[in-house]
């Protein structure tokens, strides 16, 4: 079967849809929730950064983190979504993949997708469509869902 999966995601939620034809309606089959994705840094990590001594001299300074707690949580959720998409691909549940997410989270998803999954991405939309109804989401997609991977589209 020539199934397309459509992922509509933000850092707090990922909705998975399938479409069995290029013009077919969407069928929602899974809704992944990440409640921590809606929290602020202060809610995720109330501790102050640690303190360190300078290697030269007697000064002390706060130790910074590479990613804020909110960013770390978004990265973790992007990997969870990527793992779910990998599982679906390995089970033969889809052949084509469309991803719609806010630009920031779309970047995290790109980084989190295993290489074999990334090869099946045929369209990316830089839009957060998670709050929309199924038919509204379908209206944001092309009338005919693409079948060629992004790398081979002009």
C-alpha positions as CSV (number, residue, x, y, z in Angstrom):
1,X,0.0,0.0,0.0
2,X,1.1,3.6,-0.7
3,X,0.5,5.2,2.7
4,X,1.6,8.7,3.6
5,X,2.0,9.7,7.2
6,X,1.5,13.3,8.2
7,X,3.0,14.6,11.4
8,X,1.7,17.8,12.9
9,X,3.8,18.8,15.9
10,X,5.0,21.4,18.3
11,X,7.1,20.9,21.4
12,X,4.1,19.8,23.5
13,X,2.2,17.6,21.1
14,X,2.6,15.5,18.0
15,X,-0.4,14.3,16.1
16,X,0.0,11.5,13.6
17,X,-2.3,11.1,10.6
18,X,-2.4,8.7,7.6
19,X,-3.6,9.1,4.1
20,X,-4.0,6.2,1.7
21,X,-4.3,8.2,-1.5
22,X,-2.8,11.4,-2.9
23,X,-6.1,13.1,-2.6
24,X,-7.6,11.2,0.3
25,X,-8.7,12.5,3.7
26,X,-6.6,12.3,6.8
27,X,-7.2,9.8,9.5
28,X,-5.7,10.6,12.9
29,X,-4.3,7.5,14.6
30,X,-2.1,8.7,17.3
31,X,-1.6,11.8,19.6
32,X,1.6,12.0,21.5
33,X,1.6,14.4,24.4
34,X,4.5,16.2,26.1
35,X,3.0,18.3,28.9
36,X,6.5,19.4,29.9
37,X,6.7,21.1,26.5
38,X,4.3,23.8,27.7
39,X,6.3,24.6,30.9
40,X,8.8,27.5,31.3
41,X,12.4,27.1,32.3
42,X,11.6,28.2,35.8
43,X,9.0,25.4,36.1
44,X,11.3,22.7,34.7
45,X,14.4,23.5,36.7
46,X,14.1,25.7,39.7
47,X,17.7,25.3,40.7
48,X,20.2,28.0,39.9
49,X,23.2,27.1,37.8
50,X,26.2,25.7,39.8
51,X,29.1,27.9,40.7
52,X,32.7,27.3,39.6
53,X,36.1,28.8,40.4
54,X,38.2,30.3,37.7
55,X,41.2,28.1,36.8
56,X,43.3,31.3,37.0
57,X,42.7,33.7,39.8
58,X,40.2,33.8,42.6
59,X,37.0,34.7,40.8
60,X,33.8,32.7,40.8
61,X,31.1,32.6,38.2
62,X,27.8,30.8,37.4
63,X,28.2,27.8,35.2
64,X,26.0,28.1,32.1
65,X,24.1,25.3,30.4
66,X,24.3,24.6,26.7
67,X,20.5,24.3,26.4
68,X,17.8,25.7,28.6
69,X,15.6,23.2,30.3
70,X,12.8,24.1,27.9
71,X,15.1,23.4,24.9
72,X,16.3,20.1,26.5
73,X,12.7,19.0,26.8
74,X,11.9,20.0,23.2
75,X,14.9,18.0,22.0
76,X,13.9,15.0,24.1
77,X,10.4,15.1,22.6
78,X,11.7,15.5,19.1
79,X,13.7,12.3,19.6
80,X,10.6,10.5,20.9
81,X,8.7,11.5,17.8
82,X,11.6,10.5,15.6
83,X,11.7,7.1,17.4
84,X,7.9,6.6,16.7
85,X,8.4,7.5,13.1
86,X,11.3,5.0,12.8
87,X,9.1,2.3,14.4
88,X,6.3,3.0,11.8
89,X,8.8,2.9,8.9
90,X,10.3,-0.4,10.1
91,X,6.9,-1.9,10.5
92,X,6.1,-0.9,6.9
93,X,3.2,1.4,8.0
94,X,4.1,4.2,5.5
95,X,6.2,5.0,2.5
96,X,6.0,8.8,2.5
97,X,6.2,11.3,5.3
98,X,5.0,14.9,5.6
99,X,6.0,17.0,8.6
100,X,4.3,20.3,9.7
101,X,5.8,22.0,12.7
102,X,6.7,25.4,14.0
103,X,10.1,26.4,12.4
104,X,12.0,25.9,15.7
105,X,10.6,22.5,16.4
106,X,10.9,21.5,12.8
107,X,14.6,22.0,13.1
108,X,14.8,19.8,16.1
109,X,12.8,17.1,14.4
110,X,15.1,17.2,11.4
111,X,18.1,16.7,13.7
112,X,16.3,13.9,15.6
113,X,15.1,11.9,12.6
114,X,17.1,8.7,11.8
115,X,18.6,8.9,8.3
116,X,16.3,6.2,6.9
117,X,13.2,8.1,8.1
118,X,14.5,11.4,6.7
119,X,14.8,9.8,3.3
120,X,11.0,9.3,3.2
121,X,10.2,13.0,3.9
122,X,8.4,14.4,0.9
123,X,7.2,17.7,2.3
124,X,7.9,20.0,5.2
125,X,5.6,22.9,6.3
126,X,6.9,25.5,8.6
127,X,3.6,25.9,10.4
128,X,2.2,24.8,13.7
129,X,-1.1,23.2,12.8
130,X,-1.5,21.2,16.0
131,X,-4.6,23.1,17.3
132,X,-6.5,22.7,14.0
133,X,-9.2,20.1,13.1
134,X,-8.4,17.3,10.7
135,X,-10.1,18.9,7.7
136,X,-8.4,22.2,8.4
137,X,-5.0,20.5,8.5
138,X,-5.8,18.7,5.2
139,X,-6.6,22.1,3.6
140,X,-3.1,23.3,4.4
141,X,-1.6,20.4,2.4
142,X,-1.4,20.2,-1.4
143,X,-4.5,18.8,-3.1
144,X,-2.3,15.9,-4.3
145,X,0.1,14.7,-1.7
146,X,3.6,14.5,-3.0
147,X,5.4,11.2,-3.4
148,X,9.0,12.2,-4.2
149,X,11.5,12.7,-1.4
150,X,12.5,16.4,-0.7
151,X,16.0,15.8,-2.0
152,X,14.6,14.9,-5.5
153,X,12.1,17.7,-5.7
154,X,13.2,20.8,-7.7
